[in-house]
Amino acid sequence: MSVSTYLIIYDLRCSGGFETQFTIRLDPHTFTLIPFDISSTPKWTVLTYEQCECCPMDVTAHTYCPIAVNISEIAEEFKDRLSTEECKVRCRTPERIYMKKTNLMEAISSIFGIIMATSGCPVLDVFKPMARFHLPFSTGEETTFRAVSMFLLRDHFSSDGSNSFMDAMKTLERHYELVKQVNEGLYARIKSISSEDADKNAIVMLHSLSQLLCMEANCNLNSLAYLFKTKTS
């Protein structure tokens, strides 16, 4: 891409007049998050604080959890707000604009999702290709379709072509088991600072999608089969 920075901008207008904006800057070649200019690093962002069970990061080389640092200001801003609070969200990418009237839980979940995939977490790095085709507010079915397609493409470009479809699905299922552990770790971190549930339930929403993907992979993607059946008159 010719642009120097790939921007994803979220504008939120909430009930009661509360408005805020979050700008996510990605490297246009690697789609790695360009770190936010964080004024402080709360104690709950330290790597060893509620560290994910599956975390492969070496505590002697890394002081902080990269995801926790990058979502810290968002989590702190919404820690006292309810997940059911209505809001209007506009998400701008270089290609198009998405708009939705929703609740804070879904809005924050969408923002968390793109940051988590691009922050440099070794478990979630696999999802960086999806950041290039970010789909805000995606449904469970859309997420399943996108994630499975991405995993199959990943398998195509990273293997010698000898893996079967079932091999790829087993890999997806194993990986999403790790993703669930990351979600659980982040939930524990945020739970320690939140008096209300907007940011906590945003993680719960992502966790639910992870569980759905695990079930779909285990069931051979039966819920998507109808899309490919040839209809006869």
Secondary structure, DSSP 8 states (H G I E B T S, - for coil): ---SSEEEEEEEEEGGG-EEEEEEEE-TTT--B-----S---GGGBTTTT--TT----TTT-SB-HHHHHHHHHHHHHTTS-TT-EEEEEEE-SS-EEEEEEEHHHHHHHHHHHHHHHS--TTTGGGHHHHHT--TT--HHHHHHHHHHHHHHHHHHHS-S---HHHHHHHHHHHHHHHHHHHHHHHHHHHTT-SSSHHHHHHHHHHHHHHHHHHHHHTTTGGGGGGG-----
